[in-house]
Amino acid sequence: MIDQATIDRILDAAQIVDVVSEFVTLRKRGVNYVGLCPFHNEKTPSFSVSPSKGLCKCFSCGKGGNSVHFVMEHEQMSYYEALKYLAKKYNIEIKERELTNEEKQAQSTSESMFIVNNFARDYFQNILKNHVDGRSIGMAYFRQRGFRDDIIEKFQLGFSTESHDALVQEAIRKGFKKEYLVKTGLCYETDDGRLRDRFWGRVMFPVHTLSGKVVAFGGRVLSTENKKLAKYVNSPESEIYHKSNELYGIYFAKQAIVKQDRCFLVEGYTDVISMHQSGVENVVASSGTSLTPGQIRLIHRFTNNITVLYDGDMAGIKASIRGIDMLLEEGMNIKVCLLPDGDDPDSFARKHNATEFQAFIKEHETDFIRFKTNLLLEDAGKDPIKRAELINNIVQSISVIPEAIVRDVYIKECGQLLRVEDKLLVSEVAKRREIQAEKENKPILNTNNSSGALAEMQNGDFPPPFPPDELEDSYQSYIPQEGKEGQEFYRYERLILQAIVRYGEKIMCNMEDEEGQETPVSVIEYIVHDLKEDELAFHNPLHRRILTEAASHIHNPGFIAERYFIAHSDPEISSIATELASDRYQLSKFHSKTQKIVTDEERLFELVPTLMINFKNAIVAAELKHIMYALQDPANEDDDEKCAALMQRYKEMKEIQSLMAKRLGDRVVLITNHYPANHCLPVYQIHKFLPGFSLIKSSGKIRCSCY
């Protein structure tokens, strides 16, 4: 783990213009720089780089951030990999915390295993190119598959001879320990204690991690004489290799996936290689296994859209679709494309170039739910039992989709395809989701209906930056999570969050206790206590998390909210902070010279309270409206317990609304001190929000007499 002092040194040294200009041609425009966005195809520059803020931002696709996050996005690195990249660029020594003896041993073992794998990769490559069997057997096989030399070199393909211990002998001769040869799975030990090669007589496919390290191998047998030999042999699980978390080809595909915002999923090594050779590079393989949650998360890092390519083998398709529900559960958009009979992705890619391939996919791909429904309908025929099983199967797939609107669309379409009433499907989906929520101990407050007006709360899974007790999120609301961006309260919520990011640590006002002692109050402190007073919260879970983190760090020495959140290790937080800190337009020099511009920072004591009261009024009104929707929902009419809970919640919200109205009416005052004659400043919300204090005044010594 890199210590904070080193991270700060890297962030200070990394000049955003210097970093970005390595990958993007920039030209000066005013105080900023502009260029063509490297994250999407465009003809007009919309990628802006601000040296003063240390930020870059594309106002078309929305991507950007500080130097670290630009490198993360462009090079598809992790947060700490990007930090190390910049540290190397600026010759900064990385100081990491002292590792324990166990950690040092584990790190040493992992590094040794990677070194052994690199040796094996080079050994197999050398055999393929220079050994007589490698050229006559291994290279002949790759030539038969139509692989070019550059593709063979790119994927680091190799060959292992028929000798059962050739690799072992070469490794020992060069000083590698037997222990690591066995741990990596390159060799195994026989009963009599001798070492034997695992991959003898096979062409070799190295498996790379996301960062390009060789983590494992796959070997395909070429000899057909021995029928007992498995066609493919793969490296066993090890300390560095976990098959469920790796995808073949991800290292070579990651940038293309991000660029095209789509990932093709195939089955085997040669499928990936052939598609690369034809010009389609955004492709990965599950290596013949069903998709795992780890593999899905790996794809989801780069795109939300995935297309599964199948050959015409129906038995294989039916077996593989069982695991695709996990993709739906992750909220991914899944398409399915059936290749022509007799073709797999490998053979199809060899017959077509990238343009033809993409055109075929575009024309023949279909949505997974529709594909699955039509596929199962063919099997069910007119058999009522099979049709019932089909409906249950489809309902289960729909129920795992997190987006309520998407579920609603699928329910309507499947209702038409299956000739089943929407109400029945809605009810069954709701039951499945309730059962799943109970299993996961996740309460569902909002129930979905056919109109999609109400939806359940979706709590994101975020890594806790501080103790879980401080992060416990008990927020409950009947306002749908989907479609909130268009609502009035959300606009004010974003503006408040913008004030937190830009000015969170700034002193908004001073408070004076009964003894006359002044205590400065920051923007973050004011917002936290103001929300707590009315027992309200931000609706967006990410916004709540940002506020919680800001409150936990506000008293840390040197804490600057904008710098902290823009450099945050969580890409979601960094992205939203960058967006809130960036200004697309700049005031012209003419206006800035001819008139005095009052900035938001200069009027925080007025701006923040105004935003708070507007937000609270709006979110309470929205909550009351959606509680009424829930009370009118036919699904809740017969549930006395739920109706009682709704009525109780409605009563609480009305009391809060009444209290805010009273407070607002009592506390609108005029402040005149330290202002010119006949120039009064209205303050819309001045009240006690900390025990023991009775007076608020701005940092400009503006006093009021509201108490």
C-alpha positions in Angstrom: 0.0 0.0 0.0 1.4 3.4 -1.0 1.4 5.8 1.9 -0.5 9.1 1.7 2.6 11.3 1.7 3.9 9.6 -1.4 0.5 9.8 -3.1 0.5 13.6 -2.4 4.0 13.9 -3.9 2.8 12.1 -7.0 -0.3 14.2 -7.4 1.7 17.4 -6.9 4.3 16.4 -9.4 2.0 15.1 -12.1 1.1 18.1 -14.4 -2.2 17.3 -16.2 -1.1 19.0 -19.4 2.2 17.1 -19.4 0.5 13.7 -18.8 -2.4 14.2 -21.3 -0.2 15.5 -24.0 1.6 12.2 -24.2 -1.6 10.7 -25.6 -3.5 13.6 -27.0 -2.5 16.5 -29.2 -3.5 19.7 -27.3 -3.8 23.3 -28.4 -4.3 26.3 -26.1 -7.7 27.9 -25.9 -7.8 30.7 -23.4 -6.4 29.5 -20.0 -7.2 25.9 -20.9 -6.2 23.4 -23.5 -8.4 21.4 -25.9 -8.0 18.3 -28.0 -9.8 15.3 -29.5 -11.1 13.0 -26.9 -9.1 9.7 -26.7 -12.1 7.8 -25.2 -14.5 8.1 -28.1 -14.4 9.0 -31.8 -15.1 12.7 -32.6 -14.2 15.3 -35.2 -14.6 18.4 -33.1 -12.5 18.8 -30.0 -14.5 18.5 -26.8 -11.7 17.3 -24.5 -10.7 20.1 -22.2 -7.6 20.3 -19.9 -7.5 22.8 -17.1 -3.9 23.4 -15.8 -5.2 25.5 -12.9 -7.5 22.8 -11.6 -5.4 19.9 -12.6 -8.3 18.3 -14.4 -9.3 17.0 -17.8 -12.9 16.6 -18.9 -14.6 15.5 -22.1 -17.9 17.4 -22.3 -19.2 15.0 -24.9 -18.7 11.5 -23.3 -18.2 12.8 -19.8 -14.9 11.0 -19.0 -12.1 12.7 -17.3 -10.4 13.4 -13.9 -7.0 14.2 -12.6 -3.7 12.8 -13.9 -4.1 9.5 -12.1 -7.6 8.9 -13.3 -6.8 9.9 -16.9 -4.0 7.2 -16.9 -6.4 4.7 -15.2 -9.0 5.2 -17.9 -6.6 5.4 -20.9 -4.3 2.6 -20.0 -6.9 0.6 -18.1 -4.8 0.4 -14.9 -5.9 0.1 -11.3 -5.6 3.2 -9.0 -2.3 2.1 -7.6 -0.9 0.9 -10.9 -1.6 4.4 -12.3 0.2 6.0 -9.3 3.2 3.8 -9.9 3.2 4.7 -13.6 3.3 8.5 -12.7 5.8 7.9 -10.0 8.1 6.3 -12.5 7.5 9.1 -15.0 8.5 11.8 -12.5 11.3 9.7 -10.8 9.5 9.6 -7.4 10.4 6.8 -5.1 7.5 4.8 -4.0 7.4 4.4 -0.2 5.0 1.7 0.9 4.2 0.7 4.4 6.2 -2.0 6.1 4.9 -5.4 5.3 4.5 -8.1 7.9 6.7 -11.3 7.6 3.7 -13.2 6.3 3.0 -10.5 3.7 6.7 -10.4 2.6 6.7 -14.2 2.2 3.5 -14.1 0.1 4.8 -11.3 -2.0 8.1 -13.1 -2.6 6.3 -16.3 -3.6 4.0 -14.5 -6.0 6.9 -12.6 -7.7 8.9 -15.8 -8.0 6.0 -17.6 -9.6 5.5 -14.8 -12.1 9.3 -15.0 -13.0 9.0 -18.7 -13.5 6.0 -18.2 -15.8 7.9 -15.6 -17.8 10.8 -18.1 -18.2 8.3 -20.8 -19.4 6.7 -18.4 -21.9 10.1 -17.5 -23.4 11.1 -21.1 -23.4 7.9 -22.2 -25.3 8.3 -19.3 -27.8 11.9 -20.2 -28.5 11.0 -23.9 -29.1 8.3 -22.8 -31.5 10.6 -20.6 -33.6 14.0 -22.4 -33.4 13.4 -26.1 -32.5 12.9 -28.5 -35.4 9.7 -30.0 -33.9 8.5 -26.5 -33.1 8.8 -25.4 -36.7 7.5 -28.6 -38.3 4.7 -29.3 -35.8 3.8 -26.3 -33.7 4.2 -23.6 -36.4 2.6 -25.8 -39.0 -0.5 -26.0 -36.8 -0.7 -22.2 -36.4 -0.2 -21.8 -40.1 -3.0 -24.2 -40.7 -5.3 -22.1 -38.5 -4.3 -19.1 -40.6 -2.4 -17.2 -37.9 0.0 -14.5 -39.1 3.5 -14.1 -37.5 2.6 -10.8 -35.9 -0.5 -12.4 -34.2 1.6 -15.4 -33.0 4.1 -12.9 -31.6 1.4 -10.7 -30.1 -0.3 -13.5 -28.2 3.1 -15.0 -27.3 2.2 -18.5 -28.6 4.6 -21.4 -28.2 5.2 -25.1 -28.4 6.3 -27.9 -26.0 8.1 -30.9 -27.4 7.2 -34.5 -26.8 9.9 -34.8 -24.2 8.3 -35.3 -20.7 10.9 -33.3 -18.8 12.6 -30.9 -21.3 11.2 -27.8 -19.5 12.2 -29.2 -16.1 15.8 -29.8 -17.1 16.1 -26.4 -18.7 14.6 -24.6 -15.7 16.9 -26.4 -13.2 19.9 -25.8 -15.4 19.1 -22.0 -15.2 18.7 -22.1 -11.4 14.9 -22.1 -10.9 13.7 -23.9 -7.8 11.6 -27.1 -8.1 9.2 -25.7 -5.6 8.0 -22.9 -7.9 7.9 -25.1 -11.0 5.3 -27.3 -9.1 3.4 -24.3 -7.6 2.9 -22.7 -11.0 1.6 -26.0 -12.4 4.2 -26.1 -15.1 5.4 -29.4 -13.7 4.1 -32.1 -11.3 5.8 -34.6 -9.1 5.4 -38.3 -9.6 5.0 -40.9 -6.9 8.8 -41.7 -7.1 9.7 -38.0 -6.6 10.6 -37.1 -10.2 9.4 -34.0 -11.9 7.5 -34.2 -15.2 6.3 -31.5 -17.6 2.6 -30.9 -17.6 2.3 -29.6 -21.1 4.5 -31.9 -23.2 3.6 -32.3 -26.9 1.2 -29.3 -27.1 0.9 -25.9 -28.6 0.9 -23.3 -25.8 -1.4 -20.3 -25.1 -0.2 -18.0 -22.3 -3.0 -16.5 -20.2 -2.3 -12.9 -19.2 -3.7 -10.8 -16.3 -5.3 -7.4 -16.8 -1.8 -5.8 -16.4 -0.2 -8.2 -18.9 1.6 -10.6 -16.6 1.6 -14.3 -17.6 -0.5 -16.0 -14.9 -1.2 -19.4 -16.5 -1.0 -21.5 -19.6 -3.3 -23.5 -21.8 -2.0 -26.4 -23.9 -3.7 -28.1 -26.9 -2.6 -31.6 -27.9 -1.8 -32.1 -31.6 -1.2 -35.9 -31.6 -4.3 -38.0 -32.4 -2.7 -41.3 -31.7 -3.4 -41.4 -28.0 -7.1 -41.1 -27.5 -6.8 -40.9 -23.7 -5.0 -37.6 -23.8 -7.2 -34.6 -23.0 -7.6 -32.1 -25.9 -6.8 -29.2 -23.7 -4.8 -29.0 -20.4 -4.8 -25.8 -18.3 -2.7 -24.6 -15.4 -4.2 -25.7 -12.1 -5.3 -23.2 -9.5 -2.4 -21.5 -7.6 -1.5 -18.6 -5.4 -1.4 -16.3 -8.4 -4.0 -18.0 -10.7 -7.7 -18.2 -10.0 -9.5 -19.3 -13.1 -12.8 -17.8 -12.0 -11.2 -14.3 -12.0 -9.4 -14.4 -15.4 -10.5 -14.0 -19.0 -8.4 -15.0 -21.9 -7.5 -12.0 -24.1 -8.6 -9.3 -21.6 -5.1 -7.7 -21.6 -5.2 -7.3 -25.4 -8.9 -6.3 -25.6 -9.4 -3.8 -22.7 -8.7 -0.6 -24.7 -10.8 -1.8 -27.6 -13.7 -2.7 -25.2 -13.6 0.8 -23.7 -13.3 2.5 -27.1 -16.3 0.6 -28.6 -18.2 0.3 -25.4 -18.9 -3.4 -26.1 -17.4 -6.8 -25.4 -17.7 -10.0 -27.5 -17.7 -13.2 -25.4 -16.5 -16.4 -27.0 -15.5 -19.8 -25.8 -11.9 -20.7 -26.8 -8.4 -19.4 -27.3 -8.4 -19.6 -31.1 -11.7 -17.8 -31.3 -10.1 -14.8 -29.7 -7.0 -14.9 -31.8 -8.8 -15.3 -35.1 -11.1 -12.3 -34.3 -8.1 -10.2 -33.4 -6.5 -11.1 -36.7 -9.6 -10.1 -38.6 -9.7 -6.7 -36.9 -12.2 -7.3 -34.1 -10.2 -6.8 -30.9 -12.9 -6.2 -28.2 -13.2 -9.9 -27.6 -12.5 -12.2 -24.6 -13.0 -15.9 -23.9 -14.2 -17.7 -20.8 -11.9 -20.6 -21.7 -14.6 -23.2 -21.9 -16.1 -22.6 -18.5 -19.3 -21.0 -17.4 -19.1 -17.4 -16.6 -18.3 -16.6 -13.0 -19.1 -13.4 -10.9 -15.4 -12.5 -11.0 -15.2 -12.7 -14.8 -18.4 -10.7 -15.1 -17.0 -7.9 -12.8 -13.9 -7.9 -14.9 -15.9 -7.2 -18.1 -18.1 -4.7 -16.2 -15.1 -2.6 -15.4 -14.8 -1.6 -19.1 -18.4 -1.8 -20.5 -22.0 -2.4 -19.7 -22.7 -4.1 -23.1 -21.8 -7.6 -23.9 -22.6 -9.8 -27.0 -22.3 -13.6 -26.6 -21.3 -15.4 -29.8 -22.6 -18.9 -30.3 -22.1 -21.4 -33.0 -25.1 -23.5 -34.1 -24.8 -26.2 -31.5 -28.1 -26.0 -29.6 -27.1 -28.3 -26.9 -24.1 -26.1 -26.0 -26.3 -23.0 -26.1 -28.9 -24.4 -23.7 -26.1 -25.5 -21.3 -24.4 -22.1 -21.4 -27.4 -19.8 -21.0 -28.0 -21.1 -17.5 -25.1 -19.0 -16.3 -26.0 -15.8 -18.2 -28.5 -14.8 -15.5 -25.6 -13.6 -13.6 -24.9 -11.0 -16.3 -28.4 -9.8 -16.0 -28.1 -9.5 -12.2 -25.1 -7.2 -12.7 -27.3 -4.9 -14.8 -25.5 -5.6 -18.1 -27.1 -5.3 -21.5 -26.7 -8.7 -23.1 -27.1 -9.5 -26.7 -26.9 -13.0 -28.3 -25.8 -13.7 -31.9 -26.0 -17.1 -33.5 -23.4 -17.7 -36.2 -24.3 -19.6 -39.4 -24.5 -23.4 -39.2 -21.1 -25.0 -39.2 -19.3 -21.9 -38.2 -17.7 -21.0 -34.8 -16.2 -17.5 -34.1 -12.8 -18.8 -35.2 -13.9 -20.1 -38.6 -16.3 -17.2 -39.2 -13.6 -14.6 -38.4 -11.2 -16.2 -40.9 -13.7 -15.9 -43.7 -14.6 -12.2 -43.0 -12.9 -8.9 -42.3 -13.8 -6.6 -39.4 -16.4 -4.6 -41.3 -18.2 -7.7 -42.5 -18.1 -9.2 -39.1 -19.5 -6.1 -37.4 -22.3 -5.8 -40.0 -23.3 -9.5 -39.5 -23.4 -9.0 -35.7 -25.5 -5.8 -36.0 -28.0 -7.5 -38.3 -28.4 -10.8 -36.4 -27.9 -10.1 -32.7 -30.9 -10.2 -30.5 -31.7 -9.4 -26.9 -30.9 -12.3 -24.5 -34.4 -12.4 -22.9 -36.2 -12.5 -26.3 -33.6 -15.1 -27.5 -34.1 -17.3 -24.4 -37.9 -17.0 -24.6 -38.1 -18.0 -28.3 -35.5 -20.8 -27.8 -37.5 -22.4 -24.9 -40.8 -21.8 -26.7 -39.6 -24.1 -29.5 -39.0 -26.9 -26.9 -42.2 -26.4 -25.0 -44.5 -26.5 -28.0 -48.1 -27.0 -26.8 -47.2 -29.0 -23.7 -48.8 -27.1 -20.7 -46.3 -28.4 -18.2 -43.3 -27.4 -20.3 -44.9 -24.0 -20.9 -45.3 -23.5 -17.1 -41.6 -24.4 -16.6 -40.7 -22.0 -19.4 -42.7 -19.2 -17.7 -41.0 -19.8 -14.4 -37.6 -19.8 -16.1 -38.2 -16.5 -17.9 -39.7 -15.0 -14.7 -36.5 -16.0 -12.8 -34.3 -14.3 -15.4 -36.4 -11.1 -15.4 -36.5 -11.0 -11.6 -32.7 -10.6 -11.3 -32.6 -7.5 -13.4 -31.9 -4.5 -11.1 -33.4 -1.8 -13.2 -37.2 -1.5 -12.7 -37.9 0.1 -16.0 -36.0 -2.7 -17.9 -37.9 -5.3 -15.9 -41.2 -3.7 -16.8 -40.4 -3.6 -20.6 -39.4 -7.3 -20.5 -42.5 -8.2 -18.6 -44.7 -6.6 -21.3 -42.8 -8.2 -24.2 -42.7 -11.7 -22.6 -46.4 -11.4 -21.7 -47.2 -11.0 -25.4 -44.8 -13.8 -26.5 -46.0 -16.2 -23.9 -49.7 -15.1 -24.0 -49.7 -14.5 -20.2 -51.3 -11.6 -18.4 -48.9 -8.9 -17.3 -50.4 -8.8 -13.8 -49.4 -12.4 -13.3 -45.9 -11.9 -14.4 -45.6 -8.7 -12.3 -46.8 -10.6 -9.2 -44.4 -13.5 -9.8 -41.4 -11.3 -10.4 -42.2 -9.4 -7.2 -42.4 -12.6 -5.2 -39.0 -13.8 -6.6 -37.4 -10.5 -5.7 -38.8 -10.5 -2.2 -37.5 -14.0 -1.6 -34.1 -13.0 -2.9 -34.1 -9.9 -0.8 -34.9 -11.9 2.3 -32.0 -14.3 1.6 -29.6 -11.3 1.3 -31.2 -9.4 4.2 -32.0 -6.5 1.9 -35.3 -4.8 2.7 -37.3 -3.8 -0.3 -39.5 -0.7 0.5 -40.7 0.0 -3.0 -42.7 -2.5 -5.0 -42.7 -2.5 -8.8 -45.9 -2.2 -10.7 -46.7 -2.5 -14.4 -46.3 1.2 -15.0 -42.9 1.3 -13.4 -43.9 4.2 -11.2 -42.5 2.6 -8.1 -39.3 0.8 -7.8 -37.2 -0.7 -5.0 -34.2 1.0 -3.5 -30.9 -0.2 -4.8 -28.1 0.0 -2.4 -24.7 0.0 -4.1 -21.9 -2.1 -2.7 -19.0 0.2 -1.9 -15.8 -0.7 -0.2 -15.8 1.0 3.3 -13.1 3.7 3.6 -13.6 3.8 7.4 -15.2 1.5 10.0 -18.5 -0.1 8.9 -20.4 1.4 11.9 -19.8 4.9 10.5 -21.0 3.8 7.1 -24.2 2.1 8.1 -26.9 3.4 5.7 -30.4 3.2 7.2 -31.9 5.5 4.6 -35.4 4.5 3.6 -37.6 6.1 1.0 -40.6 5.4 -1.3 -39.2 7.6 -4.0 -38.0 5.4 -6.9 -34.3 5.1 -7.5 -34.7 5.2 -11.3 -35.6 8.4 -13.1 -34.6 10.6 -10.1 -32.4 12.9 -12.2 -35.5 14.6 -13.6 -37.0 15.5 -10.3 -36.7 18.9 -8.6 -35.1 17.6 -5.3 -32.3 15.9 -7.3 -31.3 19.1 -8.9 -30.9 20.8 -5.5 -29.1 17.6 -4.2 -26.5 17.9 -7.0 -26.0 21.6 -6.3 -25.4 20.9 -2.6 -23.0 18.2 -3.5 -21.2 20.6 -5.8 -20.9 23.0 -2.8 -19.4 20.1 -0.8 -16.9 19.2 -3.4 -15.8 22.8 -4.3 -16.1 24.5 -0.9 -16.6 21.8 1.7 -13.8 22.7 4.0 -14.4 26.5 3.7 -15.8 28.4 6.7 -19.3 29.4 5.9 -20.1 31.2 9.1 -19.1 31.6 12.7 -21.2 30.6 15.6 -21.2 32.3 19.0 -22.1 30.5 22.2 -23.7 32.0 25.3 -20.2 32.9 26.6 -19.4 34.9 23.5 -16.9 32.4 22.1 -16.8 32.0 18.4 -16.7 28.6 16.6 -16.2 28.4 12.8 -18.6 26.2 10.9 -17.6 24.7 7.6 -19.9 24.0 4.7 -19.8 20.3 5.3 -20.6 20.7 9.0 -23.5 22.9 8.3 -25.0 20.6 5.7 -24.6 17.5 7.9 -26.2 19.0 10.9 -29.0 20.7 8.9 -30.0 17.4 7.4 -29.8 15.6 10.7 -32.1 18.2 12.4 -35.0 17.2 10.1 -33.9 13.5 9.9 -33.5 13.8 6.1 -30.7 12.6 3.8 -29.6 12.7 0.2 -31.6 10.3 -2.0 -28.7 9.0 -4.1 -26.6 6.4 -2.2 -23.3 7.7 -3.8 -24.1 11.2 -2.7 -24.8 10.0 0.9 -21.4 8.2 0.8 -19.6 11.3 -0.3 -21.2 13.4 2.4 -20.3 10.7 5.1 -16.7 10.6 4.0 -16.5 14.4 3.9 -17.8 14.6 7.4 -15.4 12.0 8.6 -12.4 13.9 7.2 -13.3 17.5 7.7 -11.2 17.9 10.9 -8.2 16.2 9.3 -5.2 18.6 8.9 -4.8 19.8 5.3 -8.1 18.3 4.2 -9.3 19.9 0.9 -12.6 18.4 -0.3 -12.0 19.0 -4.0 -8.6 17.5 -4.0 -9.6 14.6 -1.8 -12.6 13.5 -4.0 -11.0 14.1 -7.4 -8.1 11.9 -6.3 -10.4 9.3 -4.7 -9.5 5.7 -5.5 -13.1 4.9 -6.3 -13.7 5.8 -10.0 -17.3 6.6 -9.4 -16.6 9.2 -6.7 -13.7 10.6 -8.7 -15.8 10.9 -11.8 -18.7 12.8 -10.1 -16.2 15.0 -8.3 -14.5 15.9 -11.5 -17.8 16.7 -13.1 -18.9 18.9 -10.2 -15.6 20.7 -10.1 -15.4 21.4 -13.8 -16.8 24.5 -15.6 -17.5 24.1 -19.3 -17.7 27.9 -19.9 -15.5 30.7 -18.8 -16.4 34.4 -18.3 -14.8 36.6 -20.9 -12.0 39.0 -19.9 -14.3 41.9 -20.8 -16.9 41.1 -18.2 -14.3 40.2 -15.5 -12.6 43.6 -16.0 -15.6 45.9 -16.4 -17.7 44.6 -13.4 -17.3 43.1 -10.0 -18.3 39.4 -10.1 -19.6 38.0 -6.8 -18.4 34.4 -6.7 -20.3 31.5 -5.0 -17.5 31.2 -2.5 -18.0 34.8 -1.4 -21.7 34.2 -0.7 -21.7 30.7 0.8 -23.5 32.0 4.0 -26.4 32.8 1.7 -26.1 30.2 -1.0 -25.9 27.0 1.1 -28.9 27.7 3.4 -31.0 28.6 0.4 -30.1 25.4 -1.4 -30.8 23.4 1.8 -34.3 24.7 2.4 -35.2 24.2 -1.3 -33.8 20.7 -1.3 -35.7 19.7 1.9 -39.0 21.1 0.8 -38.6 19.4 -2.6 -37.7 15.9 -1.3 -40.4 16.0 1.4 -43.0 16.9 -1.2 -41.7 14.0 -3.5 -41.7 11.6 -0.6 -45.4 12.5 0.2 -46.4 12.1 -3.4 -44.8 8.6 -3.8 -46.3 7.4 -0.5 -49.7 8.3 -1.9 -48.8 6.3 -5.1 -48.0 3.4 -2.9 -51.3 3.7 -0.9 -53.2 3.7 -4.2 -51.3 0.7 -5.6 -53.8 -2.3 -5.8 -50.9 -4.6 -4.7 -50.9 -3.0 -1.2 -54.7 -2.7 -0.7 -55.0 -6.0 1.0 -51.9 -5.7 3.1 -52.9 -4.1 6.3 -49.4 -4.0 7.8 -47.9 -2.3 4.8 -50.8 0.2 4.6 -50.2 1.0 8.3 -46.5 1.5 7.7 -47.3 3.8 4.7 -49.7 5.9 6.8 -47.2 6.2 9.6 -44.5 7.3 7.1 -46.9 9.8 5.6 -47.7 11.3 9.0 -43.9 11.7 9.8 -43.3 13.5 6.5 -46.2 15.8 7.0 -44.9 16.7 10.5 -41.4 17.5 9.0 -43.0 19.6 6.3 -45.0 21.5 8.9 -42.0 22.0 11.1 -39.9 23.4 8.2 -42.7 25.7 7.1 -42.9 27.1 10.7 -39.1 27.4 11.0 -38.9 29.2 7.7 -41.7 31.6 8.6 -40.1 32.4 12.0 -36.6 32.9 10.9 -36.6 35.1 7.8 -34.6 38.2 8.9 -32.7 41.2 7.6 -29.1 41.6 8.2 -27.7 45.1 8.0 -24.5 45.3 10.0 -21.3 46.0 8.0 -23.3 46.7 4.8 -23.9 50.1 3.2 -27.0 52.0 4.1 -30.2 50.8 2.4 -28.4 47.5 1.4 -29.9 44.6 3.3 -29.0 40.9 2.8 -31.9 38.5 3.3 -31.0 35.2 5.0 -33.6 32.5 4.4 -32.5 29.9 6.9 -30.7 30.8 10.2 -31.4 28.4 13.0 -29.8 26.4 15.8 -28.3 23.2 14.6 -25.7 22.6 17.3 -26.5 22.4 21.0 -25.3 25.4 23.1 -25.2 27.9 20.3 -27.6 30.6 19.5 -26.1 33.0 17.0 -24.8 32.6 13.5 -22.7 35.1 11.7 -20.7 35.1 8.5 -17.0 35.2 8.2 -17.4 38.8 7.3 -18.6 39.6 10.9 -22.2 40.0 9.7 -24.4 39.7 12.8 -28.1 38.9 13.1 -30.7 39.0 15.8 -32.9 36.1 14.9 -32.9 34.7 18.5 
